[in-house]
């Protein structure tokens, strides 16, 4: 807690020891990620480049996209956040990622505030310390501009803090706060649908806290805020053709044809791979058996956290009942007492909301076949579970603290010792994986990034400036060259691929002599060589940064 300190007639806030430790942890986490951002680690890709190109177009006033190019369900708020920086400094990966670094800092600040309000100061500092760590899977979700998660996590935390303040009576402009809650809900829905379980849980917590107020102007402001926040999505869906609305597209993306993997495989992939990866306990290549323990323990911690919150709520409700039964009081005194009781009970309610958000997120993930068929690639969908870290670890902290103070039975001291061991193992494992990534895991990313820049510099200087390539080459190449090189996407069989921004495809299609940029010895490279040999076309070929650049004398477009 910040304590006021008298200094020359003014009162200045002074951080207590837990807050100072949390601040140091937070600065270390932000500084670590700033270094990674400056070196473009984790490596960039064409998905991120698409957001970067949208930011470039926004900065130039050419486009005002609502969803990511080629989609109808993922908002581009991150592109709008980066657009002013791109307008001033030009397109580059550090410039594109700087707003994500700011969002991460805001996330740390808000989760510290919320954890401190719900739990204890030292536990809040511990949570910040854990979240300051980060191997590749964690920092990739926090720093890369691939949509949704970096901005919706602070939004949910701010919603919960608003709920706590409203219940405790510390928010004075209550209607405006409720309207802000609605605005955050709308923006989050537009930005990333993965946050819907947490939005539902936070909404129920708000209804519990201010249910009577919602029947008046506050309720109208809440609805108005939601509509304003989600307005871009509404506008796009009103313009969309049949089957192109957000719900239809998202349903098509989320479902796969063919037999569904068994529940056992989906649960195994979600719990034993997804949960440890999302919390930074495993390298990006996957989890060893010794790292999967947290996934096994996670459902147990969810149940324990829910039980602890229910007990705390009942204890606070019992205290309130004792107060109400006291001697006759004035109406004002009863109102103040009721507000105080609601303030005491809001902590357990918000903890239950965090537990429910995590449980619903995990359940929705394991229902999809991706949890079984590709758990490593799709563990990013569980990164929002970091929101629930305080509620999940709180039972362990309580048990360990009770045993340390010696106020429990022998069985309680044993449970406390085991809880302390789990917290220590969680901290040490995350620290080791983070150090290994920082020491040895960044070299591959930096090498790949250097090769991509070499390719961009070579084509920018000597051409060709209209080329075909695969999906993971094209948009990154366009972004790296500030659109001086334009690329059309082909699949491995040299047929048209996923061209998110159609004007690029049309521009390359009009080129008199387009080139090809393919990874050395890739399927596209081998197919193109066979095609050129059959034509007898002696195409000039050069190798740059692990790529082959073909520039045939006459256009090669086999799909025509």
N, C-alpha and C positions, 0 to 999 in steps of 0.2 A: 504494500500500500504506500502511496506517496504521502508523506507527512509535511505539513507546512513548517517552514523555517523562517524565523524573523531575521531580516537583513536590511538595515538602514530604513526602517519604517515600512518595508514591504514584506509580504508573506510569500515565500518562494517554495515550491514543492520540493521535497527531498525524497529520493527513492530509498525504500528500506532494502535490507540485504537480499531477500528473494527477488525483488524487482530488479535490483542491480545485476544479479546473476543472470536473470532472464534476458536483460538488455545485452549483456556480454555474449550470451549464447546467440541471441538474434543477430547481433552485428557480425559474429563469426559466420553464421549461416548465410547472411546476405553477401558478405565479402567473398566467401568461397564461391558462391554462385556468380558473383560479378566477374571473377577471374575466368570461370568457365564460359560466361557469356562473351567476354572479350576474345577468347580463343575459339569460339563457335564449337563448343563441346556441350552437349552431344551433337553429333554430326547433323547437318541440315538435310532436307530431302524435298521432293517435289510437292508433297502435301503442304509443307510449311511454306514453300515458295509460292504456292497459289494464294495463301493468305498475304504474303508479301507483295505479290503483284496486285492484289485487290487494294492493299494499302497505297501502293504507288498510284493506281488509277484514281483512288479517292483523293489523294494529295493533289493530283493534277486536275481534278474536277471532271475527269472523263467518265467515270462510273460511280454509282452509289448503290452497290450491291446490298441485298438483304441477307441472302444466304451465300455460302461458299459457291464459287463458280461450279456449275454442273450438279448442284444439289438443291434440295428444297427442305432441308431439315436442320442444318447447322449454321447458326448465326455467325456473322463476321465482326462482332464487337471488337475482337483483338486487332483486326485490320484498321478499324476506325481509331483505336487507341494509338496505333503506331503511325497513322497517316501524318500527323503534324511533324513527328520526328523525321520521317522519310522526306517530307517536303523541304525540311531545312538541311538535312545532312545527306540526302540521297539514299538509295536502297543499299543496305548492307545487313548482314545477319545480326551483329551486335545492336544496331539501331532498331531492327525489327523486334528483338527480344527484350530490350530495356523495359518496356511496359510490363512484361511478364515478371521481371525482377521486382518491380515496384509492387505488383499484385502479391507476390510471395511475401514481401515485407509487411504489407497490410494484413495478409493472412496470419502471419506470426503474431502481430500486435493484437489482432482481434481474438485469436484463440487463447492468448495469454489473458486478456481481459475477461473472457467468458469463463475460462477454467478457474481463474482467481475468484470470480463471483460465485461459482458453483461449489468449488472445492476448497483448497488451501493455497497460500502463496508459494510454498516450496514445491508443491505438486505442479503448480502452473509453470514454475521455472524448469522442472524436470521435463514436462511436455514440450516446452520450447526447445530445450536441449536436444531431445530426440528428433524433433522436426527440423532442427538446424543441420543434422546429418543428412546425407543423401548420396547413395550410389546412382548408377546410370539410370535405372528404371524410374527412380523417384525424381531426379532432377530433369529427366526428359519430359515428364508430365508437368513440371513446374515452369520450365524455361522455354520449351519449344512452342511455337505459335501454330498449334494444330487444332484450336477451337475448344471453347467451353470451360474446361476444368479450372484453369487458373483464375478465372473471374467469378465463377459461381460459388466456389468455396468461401471466399470472403463475403459474398452476398448472403449466404446462409448464416454465417456467424453473426453478421450485423443484424439479420432478422431476429436471431435468438437473443442477442443483447437488447434489442428493442423490446422484445417480449419480457425479459427480466426487468428492464427499467419501468415498463408500464405496470407490471404486477407489483413492484416494490414502491411505486409512486415517486420515483426519482426523475421521470420524464415529465416536463412541464407542458410542452406543446404536444399533447397526446394525439390530437387528430392528425397533425402533420406527421408525427412518427408513424401512425397507422397507415397513412397514405404512402410514406416512404417504404414501409413494409410491402405494400402492394406493388409499388414500382419495382422493387427488387425481385419480387416473384415474377412479374411479367418479363423483365429483362433476362432472368435466368431461364425461363421457358423458351424464349427466343434463342438464347445462346446455346443451350445444351440440355437435351431431354434426359440425360443420365441423372440429373439432379432431382428429378420429379419425386422420388421417395422422400428425400430430405425436405422438399418443399411441402409435401403433404404433412409430414410430421411437425414441421415448424408452424404450418397453418393451424393445426389442431391445438398446439401450445398457445398460439395467439388467441384462438377462440376461448380457451379455458381462462386466459388472463383477463380478457376484456369483453366477454360475451355480451354483457348488457350494453356496452357502448356501441357495439356493432349494429344495433338497431336504429342508430341515428346517423348524424353527419359523418361520424367516423367510419361507419360501414360503407357509405357512399364514396368516401375518399379512398378506402381500401380497394373497392372495385374499380374506381377511376384510375388508381395507380397501376393496377394489373393491366387494364386496357391500354394505357399509355405505354407501358413497358413492352407489351407483346404486340403493339400496333404494327411494327414492321412485318411481323409474321402474318398477321391478319391481312395486310395489304397484299402480300405476295400470294397468299392462298386464294384471295378473291380473284386475282389475275390468272392463276394457274389453270391449265387445261385439265380435262378428266384424267385421273391417275397421276397427275403431277403435284397434287397437294401434299403438304408435309406428312400427314398421317399415312397416306398411301405409299409414298416413297420410303418412309422410315420402316413401315411394315415389310415392304419388299426387301429392304436391305437387311432387316433383322431376321428374316426367315430364310432357311435354306431348303432346297428340294432334297428328297431322298430320305432314307431312314434316319431317325433321331438316335444319337448315341444314348446308351442306357444312363439312368440317373446316377448310378455308381461312378461312371466315368466323369460325368459333369460335376458331381460333388467333389470328386478327387481333384479334378483340374482347378475348380474354383477355390477350394480350401487349401489344398496342399501346395499349389503353385501360385494361384492368384493372390491370396491374402498375404503370404510372406513377401512376394515380389512388390506388392503395393505398399508395404511398410518398410521396404529397404533392407530386408534380411537376406536377400539372394542377389548374386550377380545377374546381369541381364540374360546370360545364357541359360539360366534355370536354377532350380533349387536342388541341392543335395538332400539326402534323407535327414541329415542332422539339422537342416535348416527348415524342415517342414513342420517342426513341432508347434510353431505359433499358429499355423493353420488348424491343427487338431485342437488346440486350446481355445481358439477364437470363439466358437459357439458357446463354450462353457463360460467364457468371460462375458459374453452378451447376456446370458441368463443371470449370472451373478450380478452384473451391473443393473439389470432390470429389477432384481429382487432387492438390492440395496436401495435403489431409488424408491421403490414402493414402501419399504420400511421407513425411509426418511420422510416420505409424504405422510404416512399414517402417524408418525411421531409428531410431525408439525400439526396435523389435523387434530390430534389428541390434545396438544397444548392449547390450540385455539378453543377447543371445547371447554377446557378448564377456565379459560379467560372469559368466555361468554357467560359461564355460569356464575361469575362473581356478582357482587352486589350491584344494585341499580346504578347505571351510569347515564351520563348525558348522551344524546344522539350523536353529537360530534365525536365524543370519546369512543363510542361503539364503532363509528365509521373508521376512525384512526386505527382501532384495534383490528378491525376486519382487514384493512389494507395491510397492516403489519403481518397478519397471519398469511395473507395471500403472498406477500413478499417472501415469507419463510418457505412456503410450499412451492414457489416457482422453480427453485433449484432442482428438486426431484423431477418436476414435470419436464423441464428442459433436458435433463439427463435421460429421461425416458424417450423424449423425442430423438435424441442422438442415437440411442440404442435401436429404436424403431427404424430410423433412416438407414443405419448400417445393415440391419437384418433384411429389410426390404430390398436394398441394393444388392446384397449378396444373393438373395433368393431370385431376383430378376436376372442376375448374371448366370446362375447355374441352370436356369431354365433354357438358356440358349445353347445350341450345339457347339458354339465357339469355345465354351468353357472346357469341352472335352477334346475338340479337334485341334485347337490352336491356343492353348492356355498361355504360352509365353508372349505371343503377339498381342493378345487381347487382355492381359492383366491390367493394361492402362485404364480399362473401364472400371476398375475398383479403386482408382486413386482417390476418389471422393471419400473412401473409408477413413482417411486421415482426419476428417471432421469429427469422427466419433472416438478418436484416440483417448481423450480425457475420460469419457464415460466408460470405455472398455478397460482401461488400466486402473481406474479408481478403486475397485474392490481389492486389487493387489496392493495398492498403496495403503489403504485402510488396514488391511490385515498385517502388513509388515510394520506399520507404525504402532499398531496396538501391541504387537509382540515386543517391539523394541522398548516400549514404555513399561512393559511388564504388568499390564492390567488384564491379561487374559489367562485362561487355564492352560494346562500343559498341551492339550490338543490345539488350542488357539495359538500358542507359541510355535508349535510345529507348523501349523498352516501359515503363520506369519513368516517363518524362516523360508518355507517353500516359495511364498509370494515374493520375498526379497530376492531369492535366487532367480526367479523368473524375470523380475525387473532388471537385475544385473545382467542376465543372459541376453535379454532383449537389447540392452544398451551396448554391451560389448560386441554382440554380433553385428549390429548396425554400424558401429564404429569401425570394426575390422573391414567390413565390406566397403564402406565409404573410403577408408584409407587405401585399400587395394585398388579401387577404381581411380582415385586421384593419382596414385603412384604409377600404375601400370595400364589402366584401362582407357586412358585418353589418347594414347599414341595412334591407335587405329583410326579414331575419329579425325585427328589432326592430319593424318596422311591422306585420308579420303577427301577431306576438305581442301587440302592443298592441290590434289589432282584435279578436283572440280574447278578450282580457280585457274589452274594452268590451262585447262581446256577452254574456259571462258576467255582468258586473255589471248590465246592463240586465235580463236575464231573471231574475236572482236577486232584483232589487228589485221589478219590476213584472209578472213572469210573461210568458207562461205557463210553468208549471213541469213540464209533461209535453209534450214536443215530438217531432216526427219530423225527421230530417235525414239527410244522407249520411254515409258511414262516416268520412270525414276530419273531420267536424264533431262527431259525437256524443260519443265517449268523451272527447275533449279538453274539450268543453263540460261534461260531467259532472264531470270532475276539477277544472276551473277553478272550479266552483260548489260543490265539496265535497258532491256528490250532492244539492244542493237543487234542481237541475234535472236531470230524467231524460230521456234521449233514446233513441228507437227508430230503428234504421238502416233506411233505404230505398235501393234502387237508383235510377238516374236515371229509370226508367219507373214510379216510385212503387209498386214491388213490394217485399216484405220483402227486406232485404239481409243483410249479414254481422253479425249480432248476437252478439258474442262472449260477453256475459254475459246470459243469457236473462231473468233477473228484471227487467232494465230494460225489455225489450220487453213483457213481460207487464204491467208497471206502467203503461206508456203506453197499452197496449191497453185497460186498464180505465178510463182517464180519460174523463170525460164530455165534455170539450171540449179535445182536444189541439191544440197549435199545430204550425206547420211553421217550420223554420229552414233557409233555403237561400241559397247564394251568389247574389249579384245577377247576373241574366241567365245563370245556369247552365241546363243542360237540365232539371233538376228544377224550377227556377223557372218556366221557360216552360211546362212541362207542367202544373204546378199552376195557373198563371193561366188556362190554357185550361179546365181542369177546373172551376175555380170560376166562370168565366164561363158555362159550359154549365149549371151548377146555378143560376145567378142569385144566388149567395151573395156578398153584399157583405162580405167578410172584412176586418176591420181589419188594415191593413198598416203596418209601420214599418221603416225602414232603420237598422241599427246596425252600424258597423264593417265595411262591405262585405257585409253579410247582409241579407236580407229576412225579417221575422218575420210570418207569417200566423197569424191566430187566428180561424178560422171559427166562426160561431155554432153550427153543428151539426157533428158529427164527419165528417171526410173520410177514408175508408179504402177506396179503390177496389178493393183486392185482396180485400175481403170480398164 
